[in-house]
Amino acid sequence: MRVRDPRPWTYSLPVALLLLAPFNILASLGMDIYLPVVPAMPAILQTTPDVVQLTLTVYMIALGVGQVLFGPLSDRVGRRPVLIAGAMIFAAASFGLAVATSAPLFVSLRLLQAIGASATLVAIFATIRDIYAERPESAVIYSLMNAMLAAVPAFGPIAGAVLANAFGWQSLFIALGFPAVTVLLWALPKWHETRPAEASEQRRIFGSVLASLAFWTYTLAFSAAMGTFFVFFSTAPRILMDGAGFSELGFSLTFATAAVVMIATARFAESFVNQWGVSGCMLRGMLLLLAGAGLLALGQRTAPLSFWTFMPPMWLIAVGIVLTASVSANGALQAFASSAGTAVALHFCVQSLITGLAGTAFVVLLDGATAWPLVAYTTCMAIVTLAARAILERRYIRG
C-alpha cells in the first residue's frame, strides 16, 4: 500500500520505537501514575470518594471510546494532525490538573486528558499498521507496545508515590505535561504522514469492520489477553498483601515480575511469529492462558495463598499475553489497510469495553481476594476466542 511520505520510517527499529513508545507510555501513565494519591484527593478537592473514583472511570472509558472518534478522523485528515492535537490536548489538560482546586474542573480536565491520550494512541497504532503491516518487524512493534502498556501499571504507581512524597500531588501531572510537550517537539520533524492516499475514499467502514469474523476473533483474543492482565491488576493487591502477607514494597516488586516476563518475551516475538504465523501464535497464546488459569485453580484448591501458587502461573499467562498481543492487531486489521485508523479505533474500543465491563463483573461477582476472578475470566475468554478461531479456520478452508 502506497503511503504519502514514509521517509522517517525507513529508520532502524530502535529509532522507530523512540518515536512511537513515549506517546504510548504517557497515555497509560495518565491513569496509573495518579493511583497513589487517589485516597488523598477527596480532602484536596473537598469532595467525596465517589467523585474521585469518577476521575478514574472517566479516564478509562474515554480512553477506549474516544478512539472511535479519532480513528475515522485519522483516516480522513491523517495520522500526524491527530497525533499533534492529541499530544497538545493531553499536555494542556495535565498542566491544568496540576492547578485545579475544584472537583468539577478536575473531572472535566481528566476527561480532556483522556481524550488527548486516546487521540495519540489511535495515531501511533494506525501509523504502525500503515508502515509495518507487511513487514516482520510488526510482531516486535506490537508486542513491545502492548508490553509497555502492561508494564506501566506495575511501575507507574511506584513512580507516582515517589514523586508525590517528594514534591506533592501536583508534580504527578506536571510530570505528564512536560514530557508530552518534549516528545512532541522532538517527534514533529521526523513524523511524516503515513495515511494511505486511498483512505479518504472509504465509506461505511464501521459496518465492514464489525462484520468481519477475523476482526472479532483477534479482538476477542486481545480482550482475553489484556483483560486477564486487568483482572490480575485489580485482584493482586488483595491476594498478595491481604492474603499472602506481602509488604507494600514486596508486593510492588512481586507484581513487577509479571511485567518483566512480558518484556522479556516480547524480545523474541518476531521469531515466534516467523515460526508459527499469526494464527499459530494466537492459538499458543490462548493455550498458555488456559494452562496458567488451570494452575491458578489448582493452587487455589490445594494450598494456601503464596508467591508460589500465584506468581509462577501468572508468568505463564504473561507469556501467553505477549504471544497474543503481538499478532492480534495484524489479525484483526489485515483486511482494512486503507482505513487502518478506523479499524484500529474499533479494535481498541471493543477491547476496552470487554475488558472493563466483563473484567469488572468477574471481580465484583467472585471473591476478589482469591484467584477465582482471574481463573474465570481467563478461562471463559480463552474458550470463546478458541471457538471463534475454529469457525474462522473452517470458513477459510471452505473458502
N, C-alpha and C positions, 0 to 999 in steps of 0.2 A: 504494500500500500504506500503510495507516494505521500510524503509529508512536505510541508511548506518550506521548512528550513531546519534540517536535522543536524546542523554542523556541530553544536556543542555535545551532542550525544554520540559522537564518534570518539569521545574521550574514553579513557580506561574505565572499567567498572568501579574502582575506588573513587574516581573523581565524580562519576555519576551519583554514587551514593552520598558523597559530600554535598551535592546539590539537593538531593531528594530527602535524605534522612532527617535533617534538622526540622523541617516543617512537620514531618510525621511524628517526631518525638514531642514537639511543642504542643501539638493537638492533643496528645494523650496526657501530657503533663498538666494541661489545663484542668483536668479532672483530679489527677492523683496527688499533685503536689499540695493541693488545698486540704486534703483529708485530715492532717494532724491538727488543724486549727478549727475544724468544724464544731467541736464541743464548746469552744470559747466564743463563737460568733453570735449566739443569741444575746449575750450580755453586751458585746461590742456594738451590735446593731439595734439593741433594745427591742428585740422581737422574740418570737417563740422558736423552739427547736424544730417545729413542723415547717416553719417558713425557711429556716436554714437548710432543712432537708430538701426543700424545693429547689435550692440553688444547685444541688447535685442532680436531682431528677431532670430539671430543665436542661442542664448541660448534656446529659446522656441522650435524652430524646432528640434535642435539636441537632446534636452531632450526627445522628443517623438519618433522621427525616429530612434535615436540611440538604442532604446530598441529592435528594430527588429534585430539588430546585436547581442546584448548581450543575448537575450532570448535563441536562439539556442545554443550559446556558453555555457550558464549556464547549459543547458541540456546535453551538451557534456562533459564539464570539471568539472562542479559542481558549486553550489551557492557560496561557500566560496572563491574560487580563483577569481571569478568575483567581489565579494564584496571588497576583498583586493585590487585588481588592480584599481577598480573604486574609492575607497577612496583615494588611493595614487595619482592617476591622478588628482582628484579634489583638494587635498591639494597642490600639486606641482603647478598646474595652478593658484590657489588662491594666493600663495606666489609670483608667477611670475607677476600676475596682480598688486600687490602692488608696484612693482618697474618698471613696464612698462612705457615707456615715448613716444612711437610711436604708431600711430593708427593701422597700420597693425599688429604689435606684440600684441596689446591689443585685437583686434578682434580674432586673432588666439588663444590666451590664453582663451578667452571667449568660443570659440568653444571647446577647450580641457577641460575646466572646465565643460561644459555641458555634454560632453562625459563621464567624470567621474561620474557626478551626475546620468546620465542615467543608467550606469552600476550598481550603488548601488541600484537604485530603482528596477531594474529587480531582483537583488539578494534578497532584503528583501521581495518583494511581492511573488516571487517564493517560498521562504522559508515559508512564511505564508501559501501558498497553499499546500506545502508539509506536513506541520505539522497539520494545523487546519481545513483542508477541511471537515473532517467528525466530527468535534467537535463543540459544541455550542458556544465556545469562538470565533469562526471565525467572527461572526457578530460584536462582540465588537472590535476585532482587525481591521477589515476592516473599520468600521465606525470611529474609533478613528484615524486611519491613514489618512483617507480622510478628517476628520475634521481638523487635523493638517495642511494638505495641503491647506485647505481653510482658516484656521486661520492665517497662516503665512503672506499672503498678507495684512491682517489687521494690524498686529503688526510689521512685518518686516520693512516697511518703517519708522515707528516711531523710531525703534532701529537704523536704518541706519542714520537718521537725527541727533540723539543724538551723535552717535559715530563720524560722520563726523564733526559736530560742535566742538566737544571736542578735537579730535585727528587728524583730516584731513581725506581725502577720502581714503588714503591708509589703514587706520585702518579697513575699511569695509572688505577688502579682507584678511587681517591678522586675523580678527575675524571669517572668514570662514576656513582658513587654519589650525590654531591651534586646534580648536575643532574637525576637521576632523581627524587629527593625534591622538588626545587624545582618541576619542571614538573608533577608530580602534584598538589602543593598548589595550584598556580596553576590547573590544569585542573578540579579537583574541583567548584567551584561552577558551572562552565559546561558540564560534560559530562553532559548528561541522557541517560537511556536512550533508545535508538532501536530496540531489538529489536521486530520486528513482533509484535503480540499473537497472531497465528496460529502463530508459530514453535514454541511448545511442543506443538502438536498434530501436528507432522510425525513420521513414523515411517519407518524404513528409508531414510533419506535418502542414506546412503552408496551403497547399490545404485543408486538412481535417478541420482545424480550420475555415478557411474562408468560407467553405461550410456549416458550422453549423448554423442553424437558431437560436438556443439558444444563440450561441456566438453573433450573430448580434443583437438579441433582447436585451440582457442585456448590450451589449456595447453601443447600442443606448440609453438605459436608463441612463447609466453612462455619456454619452455625453450630454444628456439633463440636468442632474443634475450639472455636473461640468461646462458645458458651460454656464448654467444660472448664476453660480457664476462668471464666467469670464466676461460675459456681465455686470453684476452688478458692478464688479470691474472696468470695463472700463468706465462706464457711471456715477457712483455715485458721483465722484468729481464735475462734471459739474452740476448735478442735485441738489446736496445739497449745494455746495458752490456758484456757479453762479446763480442757480435758486432760492434756498431757503435762501440764505444769510448766511450760516454757516461759522464760522471762521475755520482756519486750525485745531485747536485743537478740536473744536466742531465737525467738520467733522470726524476726526480720532476716536473720542470716539463713535460717532454715527455709523460709519462704523463697528467698532469692535463689536457692539451689535449682528450683524448677526453671527459673528464667535462664540460668547458666546452661542447663541441659538443652534448652531450646536454642540458645545462641550457638552452642557447640554443634548441634545437629544441623543447623542452617548452613554451617560451613561446608557440609557435604551434600547439600540439596541438589546441586547441579548433576553430580554423578548419579544420585538416586533417580532423578528424572530421566537421564540418559539411559539408565539400565532398565527401568521399569515402565517408563512412559507416564503420561498424566493420569490415566485411569488406574494403572498399577500402583502408583504412589498413593492415590486416594484410597484404594482398596486396602493397602497395607496400613495406612493411617487409621482407618476405621477399625481394623482388626486389633491394632495396638490399643486403641481406646477401649475396646471391649475387654481385652486382656487385662489392662490396668484396672478397669472397673471390677472385673472378677476378683482380682487380688485384693482390692479395697474391701469388697464384700466379705471375702474370706477372713481378712484381718479383723473386720468389724464383728464378725460372728465368733471368732475363736480366741481373740486375745485382747488385752486392754489397749486403749489408745496409746500410741507411742510413735516415735520417729520412724521405727522400722515397719510398722503396719500401715503408715500413711504416706511417707515420702517416697520410698522406692517404687510403689505402684504409680505414684504421680510422675516420677521421672519417665516411666514407660509411656504414660499418657502424653507427657511433654514431647517425646519423640514423635508420637502419632499426630500431635497437633501441628508440628512443623512439617511433616510429610504432607499433611492435608493442605495446610495453608500455602505451601509452596506451589501447588498446582490448581487450587480451587478457582482463582481468578481467571487463569487461562482457560480452564474447562468451561466456566460459566460464560465467558465473554468471547469465545472463539469465533462465533458467527456474527459478531457485531463490531468489527474493526472500525467501520466508518462512523459509528456512533458510540464510541467507547465511553465517552463522558456520561451519557445517559445510562448505559448498561452498567458501568461501574457504580453509579449512584444507586441504582436499584439493587445491585448486588450487596452493597454495604447497608442500605436501608433495610432490606428484608432481613439480612443477618442480624442487624442491631435490634430489630423488633422481636425476632425469635429469641435471641439471646436474652434480652431484657425481660420479656414477658414470660417465656417458658422457664428460663433460669430462675427468675424470682419466684415463680409459682412453686417450683420444686423446693426451693429453700424455705419458703413460708409453710408449705403443706407438710413437709417432712421435718425431722429434727435437725436443725442447722448446727447443732453441736456434735453431730455424728457425720460419718462419711456417706450416709444414705442419700442425701440430695445429689451429691456428686455421682454416686453409683447409678442412681435412677436416671438423671439427665443424660449422662454419657451413654448409658446402655440404650435408652429409648431413641436418642437422636442418631446413634450409630446404626441401629437396626433399620430405622426409617431411611437413612441415607443408602444403606446397602440394598434395600428393596428398590429404591429409585434407580440405583445404578444397574441392578439386574434388568429392570424394564428398559432402561436406556440401551444396554448392551444387546438385548433381544431385538429391539427396534432397529439398531444399527446393523445387526446380522441379516435381518429380513430385508432391510433397505439395500 
